[in-house]
Amino acid sequence: MFSRVREDIAAMRARDPAAGSWLEVLLCYPGLHAVWLHRINHWLWRHGLRLLARVSAHGVRAVTGVEIHPGAQLGRRVTIDHGMGVVIGETAEVGDNVHLYSGVILGGVSRKRGKRHPTIEDGVVIGAGAVLLGPIRVGKEARIGAGVVVRSAVPAGGTVLTPPPTVCCGAASAEVNSRTTNGR
């Protein structure tokens, strides 16, 4: 268990340029706290102590702002940076070396039992506020941009981005839209 914690701390320090010492990451990164406590809750879930796992997960959410259903499967070195608002559903599967930013939702779109949440393969980065819905697969090393809503599979190495913003009001809107669209 302690080797996993060391792995997670090293992964966060490698991925977050603001991360200071190992002690700072250990004490001040609620996304990692949520992942570590999820591992205990997932063990409880798998061993039939489902109510206890759910109650504990509820407490973790209240303290960290990160909601991970105890049935979700997380790989090694999963890191959550600025974790507030992250939601990971019951049938989600998250691979190794995955990095999530604040507000990411791995949600379901069905009330039927069975696989309802995304599968995230190894090495994926998901930007702040991205919403991935349904039993979709995000391929290895894919990148999901901030604010994107994803409802279909993403191939390995793929990148998903939102369209450029459009300023709709005001005298300067035509100039801003022209610059945004032309990339200048």
MOQUI-V566043 format. One record per residue. RES is the residue in one small letter. OMEGA is omega in degrees with one decimal (* if undefined). Layout:
res=RES omega=OMEGA
res=RES omega=OMEGA
This chain:
res=m omega=-178.2
res=f omega=176.8
res=s omega=176.4
res=r omega=178.2
res=v omega=177.3
res=r omega=176.6
res=e omega=-178.4
res=d omega=178.7
res=i omega=178.6
res=a omega=179.1
res=a omega=-180.0
res=m omega=179.3
res=r omega=178.4
res=a omega=-174.4
res=r omega=-175.5
res=d omega=-179.0
res=p omega=178.6
res=a omega=-177.7
res=a omega=179.0
res=g omega=-176.9
res=s omega=176.5
res=w omega=-179.7
res=l omega=176.8
res=e omega=179.7
res=v omega=178.8
res=l omega=-172.8
res=l omega=-165.8
res=c omega=-178.5
res=y omega=-176.0
res=p omega=176.2
res=g omega=176.6
res=l omega=177.3
res=h omega=179.5
res=a omega=179.3
res=v omega=-178.7
res=w omega=179.6
res=l omega=175.4
res=h omega=-178.9
res=r omega=176.0
res=i omega=-179.5
res=n omega=178.8
res=h omega=176.1
res=w omega=178.1
res=l omega=-179.4
res=w omega=-178.5
res=r omega=-178.2
res=h omega=171.3
res=g omega=179.1
res=l omega=-169.6
res=r omega=179.1
res=l omega=178.0
res=l omega=178.7
res=a omega=-179.8
res=r omega=179.8
res=v omega=178.6
res=s omega=178.5
res=a omega=177.1
res=h omega=176.9
res=g omega=177.7
res=v omega=178.6
res=r omega=-179.1
res=a omega=-176.9
res=v omega=-172.4
res=t omega=-174.0
res=g omega=-179.8
res=v omega=179.9
res=e omega=176.9
res=i omega=178.1
res=h omega=-177.5
res=p omega=177.0
res=g omega=-179.6
res=a omega=180.0
res=q omega=179.5
res=l omega=177.6
res=g omega=-179.5
res=r omega=175.6
res=r omega=172.5
res=v omega=-178.9
res=t omega=178.6
res=i omega=-177.5
res=d omega=-177.0
res=h omega=-166.5
res=g omega=-174.9
res=m omega=175.5
res=g omega=177.5
res=v omega=177.2
res=v omega=178.0
res=i omega=-174.0
res=g omega=-172.0
res=e omega=-174.5
res=t omega=176.6
res=a omega=174.8
res=e omega=-177.4
res=v omega=-176.1
res=g omega=179.3
res=d omega=173.2
res=n omega=178.1
res=v omega=-179.4
res=h omega=179.5
res=l omega=174.4
res=y omega=-173.9
res=s omega=173.2
res=g omega=178.4
res=v omega=177.1
res=i omega=171.3
res=l omega=-168.6
res=g omega=178.2
res=g omega=178.5
res=v omega=-177.5
res=s omega=175.3
res=r omega=-178.9
res=k omega=174.9
res=r omega=-179.1
res=g omega=-176.7
res=k omega=-178.1
res=r omega=-173.1
res=h omega=-176.2
res=p omega=168.9
res=t omega=-178.1
res=i omega=-178.2
res=e omega=-174.5
res=d omega=170.1
res=g omega=-177.6
res=v omega=172.5
res=v omega=-178.8
res=i omega=-174.8
res=g omega=-176.1
res=a omega=174.9
res=g omega=178.1
res=a omega=179.9
res=v omega=178.7
res=l omega=-170.8
res=l omega=173.7
res=g omega=-175.9
res=p omega=-179.3
res=i omega=177.1
res=r omega=173.7
res=v omega=-172.9
res=g omega=-177.6
res=k omega=175.8
res=e omega=177.2
res=a omega=177.6
res=r omega=178.2
res=i omega=-176.8
res=g omega=180.0
res=a omega=173.7
res=g omega=-178.3
res=v omega=169.9
res=v omega=-175.5
res=v omega=179.5
res=r omega=179.3
res=s omega=-175.0
res=a omega=176.2
res=v omega=-177.4
res=p omega=176.3
res=a omega=179.1
res=g omega=-177.9
res=g omega=176.1
res=t omega=178.7
res=v omega=-179.5
res=l omega=173.8
res=t omega=174.6
res=p omega=178.8
res=p omega=-180.0
res=p omega=177.2
res=t omega=175.3
res=v omega=-170.0
res=c omega=-173.3
res=c omega=175.1
res=g omega=-176.0
res=a omega=-175.4
res=a omega=-173.5
res=s omega=-179.7
res=a omega=179.8
res=e omega=179.8
res=v omega=179.9
res=n omega=178.7
res=s omega=179.2
res=r omega=-178.2
res=t omega=-178.3
res=t omega=-178.2
res=n omega=175.7
res=g omega=179.1
res=r omega=*
